[in-house]
Amino acid sequence: MNRIIIFVCITSLFWLGCDDPSLNEPKRPNIVFLLADDMGYGDFEKIGGSTKTPNLNRLAEEGVFFDNFYAAGPNCSPSRTGLMTGKSPAKVGMYSYRPPQHPLHLPDQEVTLAELLKTKGYQTAHIGKWHLGALGEKLLFDHPQPQDHGFDYSLGTENNADPSHLNPINFVRNGEALGLVEGYSCQIVAQECMDWLDQKSDDPFFLYVAFHEPHAKVASPPELVEKYSGQPLEDAKYLANIDHLDMAIGRLLDYLEHNDLMDNTIIMFSSDNGSYRLASNAGLKAVKSYLYDGGIRVPGIVRWPGIKTTKKVIDTPAGLVDVLPTLCEITGIDPPDDLDGTSFLPLLEGKPFLRKRPLYWFFYRTVPEIAMRVGNHMILGLDRDTFPRPHQFSQDDYDYLKTISLKDYELYDLRQDYSQENDLFDTHPKKDSLKALIDDQLVEIRSHLYPWKELPLKLDKRKNKTKWVRY
């Protein structure tokens, strides 16, 4: 009799288990997104960079390298906005870098990648540079915090590590300012990642790791600077900074390996924009804050056991705005309808890829002001308003956006003209259709300006510290 009862109980449990749909769902992958700050396309060792990046090399060797990967903007805040929302930062109103005590921020109504992943049970953490609004409590502006944008946990800085990467004083953990934290920022960030992973539950996780390196002011261990002593001192400091960043990434990769997490984790790496050093951009035209490729083309790496393509290098253009729709497709989430990005999962699977709309960039502070990648070509539009505009987005700048118009154009075949030296616009047979594409895009941007309030008034142009160059 007892045997019959036991058999019935076991059988019932078996069939109850079969009725549980969650048991039939594939295990959701963990996600780690690693973002460097101001790391140029040419700073990656495999591109020919002068610094050593063995851990990034390892990621590329175990995954795929995107050779035509683009930031969402030519400087910090816009690019991070594009990553988090899958939209052009111009559509969201993040028109420039956000200085301290400024009203610019990622609006609360924008749906972020973290918020979407939480609908599938993901635990979420942001660790590192935020730069999407005021960070902390009792501030001049009551901006949405990382927790308001879907992150369960946050340790970060509002802007850059201050006063440098060594012993920063501006880290904030879940709204609480920490004061001075001893150590180098990349190692502080890596350690916090591992500490958070140690205490989280068994749910899948999304870890957004936004390093401060190699953004100025750089600081690295003296022995690493000495390693590059054959270079001029400032170059040695910069190269050592990337080396140190790579070491911090290596610590995190070792942790994932040691804890048997690599086989079910998507790891992505990129940079928020090109480098401010021309030498770091591998011969690409211009630097950070410009819409030529030197300002927006960056390293892109995806390492994931689910990759099916046999290619190790993907040359199809993709970018940070594509990350959200890609991860949504992988995790079975319906993305918002108004995205600018397109899922590049087909590229990872070796399937045909069709972009829904061209990649485009808008930046009012330098010339050209707008760019669009169409196939192998980059079309750029210029207002020819050449005076330097300060970092701080002002009411005067906002008024300028209402009337900006394009007076000239440039066109480059990037397959044949890597450094964008040969302008084809005047003679290209498709110049009229390409011109129409970029004109229409500017009209869309101009007609949907975000309604910012309390912007600073017009600033004295002489206060602009940046030495702009016309390329």
Long-range contacts (C-beta under 8 A, 24 or more apart in sequence): 27-204, 27-264, 28-120, 28-121, 28-122, 28-204, 28-331, 29-204, 29-264, 29-265, 29-266, 29-304, 29-306, 29-330, 29-331, 30-204, 30-205, 30-206, 30-207, 30-261, 30-264, 30-265, 30-266, 31-117, 31-122, 31-204, 31-205, 31-206, 31-207, 31-265, 31-266, 31-268, 31-327, 32-207, 32-209, 32-252, 32-256, 32-265, 32-266, 32-267, 32-268, 33-83, 33-206, 33-207, 33-208, 33-209, 33-268, 33-269, 33-323, 34-209, 34-211, 34-249, 34-252, 34-267, 34-268, 34-269, 34-270, 35-80, 35-83, 35-128, 35-208, 35-209, 35-210, 35-211, 35-269, 35-270, 35-271, 35-272, 36-211, 36-213, 36-214, 36-242, 36-245, 36-269, 36-270, 36-271, 36-272, 36-299, 37-76, 37-129, 37-160, 37-210, 37-211, 37-212, 37-213, 37-214, 37-215, 37-271, 37-272, 38-214, 38-215, 38-216, 38-271, 38-272, 38-273, 38-274, 38-275, 38-276, 38-288, 39-213, 39-214, 39-242, 39-245, 39-271, 39-275, 39-280, 39-298, 39-299, 40-271, 40-274, 40-275, 40-277, 40-280, 40-281, 40-282, 40-284, 40-294, 40-298, 41-274, 41-280, 41-281, 41-282, 41-284, 41-293, 41-294, 41-297, 41-298, 41-299, 42-275, 42-279, 42-280, 42-281, 42-282, 42-283, 42-284, 43-214, 43-242, 43-275, 43-280, 43-299, 44-299, 47-282, 47-299, 48-282, 49-242, 49-280, 49-282, 50-228, 50-231, 50-235, 50-239, 51-228, 51-239, 51-240, 51-242, 51-243, 51-246, 52-243, 52-246, 53-242, 53-243, 53-246, 54-246, 54-250, 55-246, 55-247, 55-249, 55-250, 55-253, 56-246, 56-249, 56-269, 56-299, 56-301, 58-253, 59-249, 59-253, 59-267, 59-269, 59-301, 59-303, 60-301, 60-303, 60-312, 61-312, 62-303, 63-267, 63-301, 63-302, 63-303, 63-304, 63-307, 64-301, 64-302, 64-303, 64-307, 64-309, 64-311, 64-312, 64-313, 64-314, 64-348, 65-299, 65-300, 65-301, 65-312, 65-313, 65-314, 66-299, 66-300, 66-301, 66-302, 66-313, 66-314, 66-316, 66-318, 67-313, 67-314, 67-315, 68-297, 68-315, 68-316, 68-317, 68-318, 68-414, 69-270, 69-297, 69-298, 69-299, 69-300, 69-317, 69-318, 69-319, 70-296, 70-297, 70-298, 70-317, 70-318, 70-319, 70-320, 70-359, 70-361, 70-373, 71-270, 71-271, 71-272, 71-273, 71-274, 71-296, 71-297, 71-298, 71-319, 71-320, 72-319, 72-320, 72-321, 72-361, 73-272, 73-273, 73-296, 73-361, 73-363, 74-273, 74-274, 74-288, 74-289, 74-290, 74-291, 74-295, 74-296, 74-361, 74-363, 74-366, 75-272, 75-273, 75-288, 75-289, 75-363, 76-129, 76-131, 76-215, 76-272, 76-273, 77-104, 77-131, 77-132, 78-363, 79-272, 79-273, 79-320, 80-130, 80-131, 80-132, 80-210, 80-272, 81-106, 81-132, 82-319, 82-320, 82-321, 82-340, 82-341, 83-113, 83-272, 83-320, 83-321, 83-323, 83-324, 84-110, 84-112, 84-113, 84-114, 84-132, 84-149, 84-324, 85-110, 85-111, 85-112, 85-113, 85-324, 85-339, 86-113, 86-321, 86-322, 86-323, 86-324, 86-325, 86-335, 86-336, 86-339, 86-340, 86-341, 87-321, 87-338, 87-339, 87-340, 87-341, 88-321, 88-340, 88-360, 88-361, 88-362, 88-445, 89-362, 90-362, 90-445, 91-338, 91-340, 91-445, 91-448, 92-450, 93-449, 93-450, 93-452, 94-132, 95-362, 95-363, 95-364, 95-393, 95-397, 95-401, 96-363, 96-364, 96-365, 96-391, 96-393, 96-397, 97-131, 97-391, 98-131, 98-132, 98-133, 98-159, 99-159, 99-391, 99-392, 100-158, 100-159, 101-134, 101-140, 101-141, 102-141, 102-392, 102-393, 102-456, 103-141, 103-452, 103-453, 103-454, 103-455, 104-133, 104-393, 104-452, 105-132, 105-133, 105-134, 105-141, 105-143, 105-144, 106-132, 106-133, 106-144, 106-149, 107-144, 107-450, 108-144, 108-148, 108-149, 110-149, 111-336, 112-149, 112-150, 113-150, 113-206, 113-208, 113-323, 113-324, 113-327, 114-146, 114-149, 114-150, 114-151, 114-206, 114-208, 115-149, 115-150, 116-150, 116-324, 116-328, 116-333, 116-335, 117-150, 117-206, 117-327, 117-331, 117-333, 118-150, 118-152, 119-333, 120-204, 120-331, 120-332, 120-333, 121-203, 121-204, 122-203, 122-204, 122-205, 122-206, 122-331, 123-152, 123-153, 123-200, 123-201, 123-203, 123-204, 123-205, 123-206, 124-150, 124-151, 124-152, 124-153, 124-205, 124-206, 124-207, 124-208, 125-151, 125-152, 125-153, 125-154, 125-193, 125-196, 125-200, 125-205, 125-206, 125-207, 125-208, 126-151, 126-153, 126-154, 126-155, 126-156, 126-208, 126-210, 127-153, 127-154, 127-155, 127-156, 127-189, 127-192, 127-193, 127-196, 127-207, 127-208, 127-209, 127-210, 128-155, 128-156, 128-157, 128-189, 128-208, 128-209, 128-210, 128-211, 128-212, 129-156, 129-157, 129-159, 129-160, 129-161, 129-210, 129-211, 129-212, 130-154, 130-156, 130-157, 130-158, 130-210, 131-158, 131-159, 131-210, 133-158, 134-158, 135-172, 136-172, 136-175, 136-176, 136-177, 137-175, 137-176, 137-177, 145-175, 147-174, 147-175, 151-208, 153-196, 155-189, 155-192, 156-210, 157-185, 157-212, 160-212, 160-215, 160-216, 160-217, 161-185, 161-212, 161-215, 163-217, 164-217, 164-218, 164-219, 165-212, 165-213, 165-217, 165-218, 165-219, 165-220, 165-241, 166-219, 184-219, 184-220, 184-221, 184-244, 185-211, 185-212, 185-213, 186-211, 186-212, 186-213, 186-244, 186-245, 186-247, 186-248, 187-244, 187-248, 187-251, 189-248, 190-248, 190-249, 190-251, 190-252, 191-251, 193-252, 193-255, 194-251, 194-252, 194-255, 197-255, 197-259, 197-261, 209-252, 211-245, 211-248, 213-241, 213-242, 213-244, 213-245, 214-238, 214-241, 214-242, 214-245, 214-275, 216-276, 220-244, 235-277, 235-279, 238-277, 238-280, 262-305, 263-305, 264-305, 265-304, 266-302, 266-303, 266-304, 266-306, 266-327, 266-330, 267-301, 267-302, 267-303, 267-304, 268-300, 268-301, 268-302, 268-303, 268-323, 269-299, 269-300, 269-301, 270-298, 270-299, 270-300, 270-301, 270-320, 271-298, 271-299, 272-298, 272-320, 273-298, 274-298, 283-418, 283-419, 284-418, 284-419, 284-420, 285-419, 285-420, 285-421, 285-471, 286-469, 286-471, 289-363, 289-365, 289-366, 289-466, 290-363, 290-366, 290-471, 291-361, 291-363, 291-366, 291-368, 291-369, 291-370, 291-371, 291-380, 292-368, 292-371, 292-380, 292-420, 292-471, 293-378, 293-414, 293-420, 296-361, 296-371, 302-348, 304-348, 306-330, 306-348, 307-348, 307-349, 308-348, 308-349, 308-350, 309-347, 309-348, 309-349, 309-350, 310-350, 311-350, 314-347, 316-344, 316-347, 316-353, 317-355, 317-359, 317-373, 318-344, 318-347, 319-359, 321-359, 358-437, 360-438, 360-441, 362-441, 362-442, 362-445, 364-389, 364-397, 364-400, 364-401, 364-404, 365-389, 365-391, 365-397, 366-468, 367-470, 368-410, 369-404, 369-406, 370-406, 370-438, 370-441, 370-442, 370-445, 371-438, 372-434, 372-437, 372-438, 372-441, 373-414, 374-434, 374-437, 376-413, 376-414, 376-415, 376-416, 377-411, 377-412, 377-413, 377-414, 377-434, 378-411, 378-412, 378-414, 378-420, 379-409, 379-410, 379-411, 379-425, 379-434, 379-435, 379-437, 379-438, 380-409, 380-410, 380-411, 380-412, 380-438, 381-406, 381-408, 381-409, 381-438, 381-439, 381-442, 382-406, 382-407, 382-408, 382-409, 382-410, 383-407, 384-408, 386-470, 387-461, 388-461, 388-464, 388-466, 388-468, 389-461, 389-464, 390-459, 390-461, 390-463, 390-464, 390-466, 391-464, 391-465, 391-466, 392-456, 392-459, 393-452, 393-455, 393-456, 394-455, 394-456, 394-457, 394-458, 394-459, 395-455, 395-456, 395-457, 395-458, 396-457, 396-458, 396-459, 397-455, 398-449, 398-452, 398-455, 401-445, 401-446, 401-449, 402-446, 402-449, 403-446, 404-442, 404-446, 405-442, 406-438, 406-439, 406-442, 409-434, 409-435, 409-438
